[in-house]
Protein backbone atom coordinates (compact mmCIF):
# COMPACT_ATOMS: atom_id res chain seq x y z
CA UNK A 1 0.00 0.00 0.00
CA UNK A 2 1.35 3.44 -0.92
CA UNK A 3 2.00 6.01 1.81
CA UNK A 4 -0.63 8.24 0.20
CA UNK A 5 -3.27 5.48 0.40
CA UNK A 6 -2.31 4.82 4.01
CA UNK A 7 -2.64 8.53 4.76
CA UNK A 8 -6.15 8.54 3.30
CA UNK A 9 -7.24 5.45 5.23
CA UNK A 10 -5.95 6.84 8.51
CA UNK A 11 -7.69 10.16 7.81
CA UNK A 12 -10.96 8.38 7.07
CA UNK A 13 -10.87 6.80 10.51
CA UNK A 14 -11.24 10.21 12.18
CA UNK A 15 -13.87 11.64 9.83
CA UNK A 16 -16.71 11.44 12.33
CA UNK A 17 -15.76 14.47 14.41
CA UNK A 18 -16.78 17.25 12.01
CA UNK A 19 -17.18 20.92 12.98
CA UNK A 20 -19.22 23.30 10.84
CA UNK A 21 -18.59 27.00 11.42
CA UNK A 22 -21.55 29.13 10.33
CA UNK A 23 -20.30 32.29 8.62
CA UNK A 24 -23.49 33.52 6.98
CA UNK A 25 -24.19 36.48 9.28
CA UNK A 26 -20.74 37.93 8.53
CA UNK A 27 -19.25 36.55 5.33
CA UNK A 28 -22.68 35.98 3.87
CA UNK A 29 -24.08 39.46 4.45
CA UNK A 30 -20.95 41.54 3.83
CA UNK A 31 -21.40 41.09 0.07
CA UNK A 32 -25.10 41.91 -0.07
CA UNK A 33 -25.97 45.19 -1.76
CA UNK A 34 -29.44 45.06 -0.24
CA UNK A 35 -29.50 46.52 3.30
CA UNK A 36 -30.56 44.15 6.06
CA UNK A 37 -32.20 45.72 9.14
CA UNK A 38 -30.41 45.12 12.41
CA UNK A 39 -33.48 43.43 13.88
CA UNK A 40 -33.50 40.95 10.99
CA UNK A 41 -29.83 40.12 11.51
CA UNK A 42 -30.50 39.49 15.19
CA UNK A 43 -33.41 37.18 14.36
CA UNK A 44 -31.19 35.38 11.85
CA UNK A 45 -28.35 34.76 14.31
CA UNK A 46 -30.70 33.76 17.11
CA UNK A 47 -32.42 31.29 14.78
CA UNK A 48 -29.04 29.85 13.81
CA UNK A 49 -28.24 29.52 17.51
CA UNK A 50 -30.90 26.86 17.86
CA UNK A 51 -29.17 24.68 15.24
CA UNK A 52 -26.30 23.57 17.47
CA UNK A 53 -23.31 25.12 15.69
CA UNK A 54 -20.07 25.12 17.68
CA UNK A 55 -19.37 28.61 16.35
CA UNK A 56 -21.27 31.36 14.54
CA UNK A 57 -19.39 34.27 13.01
CA UNK A 58 -21.77 37.11 13.79
CA UNK A 59 -20.31 40.26 12.26
CA UNK A 60 -17.22 42.36 11.64
CA UNK A 61 -15.85 45.29 13.59
CA UNK A 62 -14.39 47.02 10.55
CA UNK A 63 -14.78 50.69 9.72
CA UNK A 64 -18.38 51.31 8.64
CA UNK A 65 -17.23 53.06 5.45
CA UNK A 66 -15.40 49.94 4.29
CA UNK A 67 -18.20 47.43 4.94
CA UNK A 68 -21.38 49.43 5.62
CA UNK A 69 -23.44 46.22 5.57
CA UNK A 70 -21.92 45.33 8.95
CA UNK A 71 -21.81 48.76 10.55
CA UNK A 72 -24.24 47.60 13.25
CA UNK A 73 -21.99 44.90 14.74
CA UNK A 74 -22.30 46.31 18.26
CA UNK A 75 -26.08 46.37 18.09
CA UNK A 76 -26.28 42.84 16.68
CA UNK A 77 -24.13 41.42 19.47
CA UNK A 78 -26.25 43.28 22.03
CA UNK A 79 -29.37 41.54 20.71
CA UNK A 80 -28.05 37.98 20.80
CA UNK A 81 -29.69 35.20 22.79
CA UNK A 82 -26.64 32.99 23.27
CA UNK A 83 -27.03 29.23 23.11
CA UNK A 84 -25.03 27.04 25.43
CA UNK A 85 -22.12 25.46 23.62
CA UNK A 86 -22.01 28.01 20.79
CA UNK A 87 -19.17 30.53 20.43
CA UNK A 88 -20.02 33.88 18.83
CA UNK A 89 -17.11 35.37 16.91
CA UNK A 90 -16.34 38.48 14.87
CA UNK A 91 -13.83 39.62 12.30
CA UNK A 92 -11.47 42.25 13.70
CA UNK A 93 -9.01 44.16 11.45
CA UNK A 94 -7.19 46.36 13.96
CA UNK A 95 -6.85 47.47 17.57
CA UNK A 96 -9.84 49.82 17.39
CA UNK A 97 -11.96 46.98 16.10
CA UNK A 98 -10.72 44.72 18.89
CA UNK A 99 -11.64 47.32 21.51
CA UNK A 100 -15.19 47.48 20.12
CA UNK A 101 -15.39 43.70 20.01
CA UNK A 102 -14.25 43.30 23.61
CA UNK A 103 -16.78 45.93 24.72
CA UNK A 104 -19.44 43.80 23.04
CA UNK A 105 -18.35 40.71 24.96
CA UNK A 106 -16.74 38.91 22.02
CA UNK A 107 -14.50 36.05 23.16
CA UNK A 108 -13.28 34.83 19.77
CA UNK A 109 -12.04 37.01 16.94
CA UNK A 110 -10.74 36.47 13.43
CA UNK A 111 -7.99 38.28 11.54
CA UNK A 112 -7.44 38.03 7.82
CA UNK A 113 -4.80 38.08 5.13
CA UNK A 114 -4.33 36.38 1.77
CA UNK A 115 -1.92 34.18 -0.13
CA UNK A 116 -2.03 36.57 -3.09
CA UNK A 117 -0.10 39.82 -2.84
CA UNK A 118 -2.29 41.57 -5.43
CA UNK A 119 -5.57 40.51 -3.86
CA UNK A 120 -4.40 41.63 -0.43
CA UNK A 121 -3.47 45.07 -1.75
CA UNK A 122 -6.81 45.50 -3.48
CA UNK A 123 -8.67 44.14 -0.43
CA UNK A 124 -7.03 46.04 2.41
CA UNK A 125 -4.44 48.25 0.68
CA UNK A 126 -1.53 46.32 2.15
CA UNK A 127 0.81 43.55 1.11
CA UNK A 128 0.77 40.19 2.88
CA UNK A 129 3.64 40.92 5.26
CA UNK A 130 2.30 44.40 5.98
CA UNK A 131 -1.17 43.04 6.74
CA UNK A 132 0.30 40.55 9.20
CA UNK A 133 2.34 43.27 10.85
CA UNK A 134 -0.82 45.35 11.20
CA UNK A 135 -2.76 42.71 13.09
CA UNK A 136 0.12 41.33 15.18
CA UNK A 137 -0.70 43.82 18.00
CA UNK A 138 -4.32 42.64 17.79
CA UNK A 139 -3.17 39.06 18.40
CA UNK A 140 -1.07 40.12 21.38
CA UNK A 141 -3.91 42.12 22.94
CA UNK A 142 -6.40 39.35 22.30
CA UNK A 143 -4.19 36.78 24.00
CA UNK A 144 -3.75 39.11 26.97
CA UNK A 145 -7.54 39.37 27.19
CA UNK A 146 -7.98 35.59 27.00
CA UNK A 147 -9.66 35.78 23.59
CA UNK A 148 -9.06 33.03 21.03
CA UNK A 149 -8.06 33.97 17.50
CA UNK A 150 -8.79 32.49 14.10
CA UNK A 151 -6.81 33.47 11.00
CA UNK A 152 -8.25 33.63 7.48
CA UNK A 153 -6.08 33.06 4.42
CA UNK A 154 -7.97 34.15 1.30
CA UNK A 155 -7.15 33.25 -2.33
CA UNK A 156 -5.35 30.10 -1.22
CA UNK A 157 -5.91 28.32 -4.54
CA UNK A 158 -6.65 30.92 -7.19
CA UNK A 159 -6.56 34.70 -7.30
CA UNK A 160 -8.71 36.76 -9.70
CA UNK A 161 -5.64 38.87 -10.47
CA UNK A 162 -2.68 36.46 -10.27
CA UNK A 163 -4.22 33.16 -11.30
CA UNK A 164 -3.20 29.91 -9.58
CA UNK A 165 -1.40 30.31 -6.26
CA UNK A 166 1.50 27.93 -5.50
CA UNK A 167 0.87 25.78 -2.39
CA UNK A 168 4.21 26.91 -0.95
CA UNK A 169 2.97 30.50 -0.87
CA UNK A 170 -0.04 29.41 1.19
CA UNK A 171 2.09 27.35 3.56
CA UNK A 172 4.32 30.34 4.21
CA UNK A 173 1.34 32.44 5.34
CA UNK A 174 -0.28 29.63 7.34
CA UNK A 175 2.96 28.87 9.19
CA UNK A 176 3.45 32.55 9.96
CA UNK A 177 -0.02 32.81 11.48
CA UNK A 178 0.53 29.81 13.71
CA UNK A 179 3.90 31.18 14.79
CA UNK A 180 2.11 34.37 15.86
CA UNK A 181 -0.27 32.36 18.02
CA UNK A 182 -3.57 31.94 16.16
CA UNK A 183 -5.59 28.96 17.32
CA UNK A 184 -6.97 27.97 13.91
CA UNK A 185 -6.46 28.90 10.27
CA UNK A 186 -9.29 28.92 7.72
CA UNK A 187 -8.04 28.39 4.17
CA UNK A 188 -10.25 30.02 1.54
CA UNK A 189 -11.05 29.17 -2.06
CA UNK A 190 -12.17 32.76 -2.52
CA UNK A 191 -13.31 32.60 -6.14
CA UNK A 192 -14.49 28.99 -6.07
CA UNK A 193 -12.05 27.71 -8.70
CA UNK A 194 -10.28 24.91 -6.82
CA UNK A 195 -10.63 21.25 -7.74
CA UNK A 196 -9.90 18.22 -5.51
CA UNK A 197 -6.44 17.93 -7.04
CA UNK A 198 -5.62 21.45 -5.85
CA UNK A 199 -7.00 20.70 -2.39
CA UNK A 200 -5.00 17.48 -2.06
CA UNK A 201 -1.83 19.18 -3.27
CA UNK A 202 -2.14 21.91 -0.66
CA UNK A 203 -3.12 19.72 2.28
CA UNK A 204 -0.24 17.41 1.43
CA UNK A 205 2.32 20.14 2.16
CA UNK A 206 0.71 21.79 5.20
CA UNK A 207 2.87 21.43 8.28
CA UNK A 208 0.63 22.22 11.31
CA UNK A 209 -1.73 19.66 12.83
CA UNK A 210 -4.76 19.35 10.54
CA UNK A 211 -7.14 19.62 13.50
CA UNK A 212 -6.25 23.32 13.53
CA UNK A 213 -7.05 23.83 9.84
CA UNK A 214 -10.48 24.73 8.45
CA UNK A 215 -11.52 24.83 4.82
CA UNK A 216 -13.64 27.66 3.43
CA UNK A 217 -15.00 26.74 0.01
CA UNK A 218 -17.07 28.78 -2.39
CA UNK A 219 -19.40 26.94 -4.74
CA UNK A 220 -19.05 29.39 -7.62
CA UNK A 221 -18.29 26.63 -10.12
CA UNK A 222 -20.11 23.80 -8.34
CA UNK A 223 -17.00 22.18 -6.87
CA UNK A 224 -17.38 22.94 -3.16
CA UNK A 225 -18.70 19.54 -2.08
CA UNK A 226 -16.16 17.50 -4.03
CA UNK A 227 -13.50 19.67 -2.41
CA UNK A 228 -15.05 18.91 0.99
CA UNK A 229 -14.79 15.19 0.19
CA UNK A 230 -11.14 15.56 -0.79
CA UNK A 231 -10.47 17.45 2.45
CA UNK A 232 -12.22 14.77 4.52
CA UNK A 233 -10.08 12.07 2.95
CA UNK A 234 -6.96 13.91 4.07
CA UNK A 235 -8.14 14.47 7.63
CA UNK A 236 -9.68 17.96 7.65
CA UNK A 237 -12.52 18.13 10.20
CA UNK A 238 -13.60 21.78 10.18
CA UNK A 239 -15.51 23.52 7.40
CA UNK A 240 -17.01 26.99 7.00
CA UNK A 241 -20.45 27.32 5.45
CA UNK A 242 -23.07 30.02 4.95
CA UNK A 243 -26.79 29.50 5.58
CA UNK A 244 -28.69 29.58 2.32
CA UNK A 245 -25.45 30.05 0.39
CA UNK A 246 -25.40 33.76 1.21
CA UNK A 247 -22.57 35.97 0.13
CA UNK A 248 -19.14 35.97 -1.40
CA UNK A 249 -16.32 38.48 -1.31
CA UNK A 250 -16.92 42.12 -2.32
CA UNK A 251 -13.23 42.59 -3.15
CA UNK A 252 -12.78 39.63 -5.50
CA UNK A 253 -14.40 39.77 -8.95
CA UNK A 254 -16.50 36.66 -9.53
CA UNK A 255 -16.32 35.50 -5.91
CA UNK A 256 -19.94 34.50 -5.57
CA UNK A 257 -21.41 31.44 -3.97
CA UNK A 258 -20.36 30.54 -0.45
CA UNK A 259 -20.91 26.85 0.21
CA UNK A 260 -24.48 26.66 1.54
CA UNK A 261 -24.79 25.17 5.01
CA UNK A 262 -27.87 23.22 3.93
CA UNK A 263 -25.96 21.65 1.04
CA UNK A 264 -23.02 20.71 3.25
CA UNK A 265 -25.31 19.16 5.87
CA UNK A 266 -27.25 17.20 3.23
CA UNK A 267 -23.98 15.81 1.91
CA UNK A 268 -22.33 14.99 5.25
CA UNK A 269 -25.43 13.50 6.87
CA UNK A 270 -26.13 11.58 3.67
CA UNK A 271 -22.78 9.81 3.79
CA UNK A 272 -23.18 8.98 7.46
CA UNK A 273 -21.18 11.77 9.09
CA UNK A 274 -22.91 13.38 12.05
CA UNK A 275 -22.24 17.04 12.68
CA UNK A 276 -24.42 17.88 15.66
CA UNK A 277 -26.13 20.58 13.56
CA UNK A 278 -29.90 20.50 13.06
CA UNK A 279 -30.55 20.94 9.32
CA UNK A 280 -34.21 21.88 9.88
CA UNK A 281 -33.17 24.70 12.21
CA UNK A 282 -30.76 26.01 9.59
CA UNK A 283 -33.56 26.00 7.03
CA UNK A 284 -35.77 28.02 9.38
CA UNK A 285 -32.96 30.54 9.84
CA UNK A 286 -32.43 30.82 6.08
CA UNK A 287 -36.17 31.41 5.68
CA UNK A 288 -35.72 34.67 7.57
CA UNK A 289 -33.18 35.95 5.06
CA UNK A 290 -35.09 34.70 2.04
CA UNK A 291 -38.14 36.59 3.28
CA UNK A 292 -36.04 39.69 3.92
CA UNK A 293 -34.58 39.66 0.40
CA UNK A 294 -37.78 38.59 -1.30
CA UNK A 295 -35.96 36.18 -3.59
CA UNK A 296 -34.65 32.59 -3.38
CA UNK A 297 -31.27 31.96 -1.78
CA UNK A 298 -28.65 30.04 -3.78
CA UNK A 299 -28.66 26.79 -1.76
CA UNK A 300 -29.33 23.86 -4.07
CA UNK A 301 -30.95 21.84 -1.29
CA UNK A 302 -33.34 24.67 -0.43
CA UNK A 303 -34.36 25.09 -4.06
CA UNK A 304 -34.67 21.36 -4.78
CA UNK A 305 -37.02 20.74 -1.86
CA UNK A 306 -37.66 17.47 -0.08
CA UNK A 307 -36.89 14.14 -1.70
CA UNK A 308 -40.22 12.48 -2.55
CA UNK A 309 -40.40 9.01 -1.08
CA UNK A 310 -42.02 6.21 -3.04
CA UNK A 311 -41.57 7.84 -6.45
CA UNK A 312 -39.84 4.72 -7.77
CA UNK A 313 -42.40 2.16 -6.66
CA UNK A 314 -43.32 1.03 -10.19
CA UNK A 315 -46.57 2.97 -10.48
CA UNK A 316 -45.25 5.42 -13.07
CA UNK A 317 -45.55 5.20 -16.81
CA UNK A 318 -41.89 4.50 -17.33
CA UNK A 319 -40.98 7.84 -18.95
CA UNK A 320 -37.50 9.10 -18.12
Secondary structure by P-SEA (a helix, b strand, c coil): ccaaaaaaaaaaaaccbbbbbbcccccccccccccccaaaaaaaaaaaaacccccccccccccccccccccaaaaaaaaccccccbbbbbbbccaaaaaaaaaacccbbbbbccccaaaaaaaccccaaaaaaaaaaaaaaaaaacbbbbbbbcccccccccccccaaaaaaaaaaaaaacccbbbbbcccccccaaaaaaaaaacccccccbbbbbbcccccaaaaaaaaaaacccbbbbbccccccccccccccccccaaaaaaaaaaacccccccaaaaaaaaaaaaaaaccccccccccccccccccccccccccc
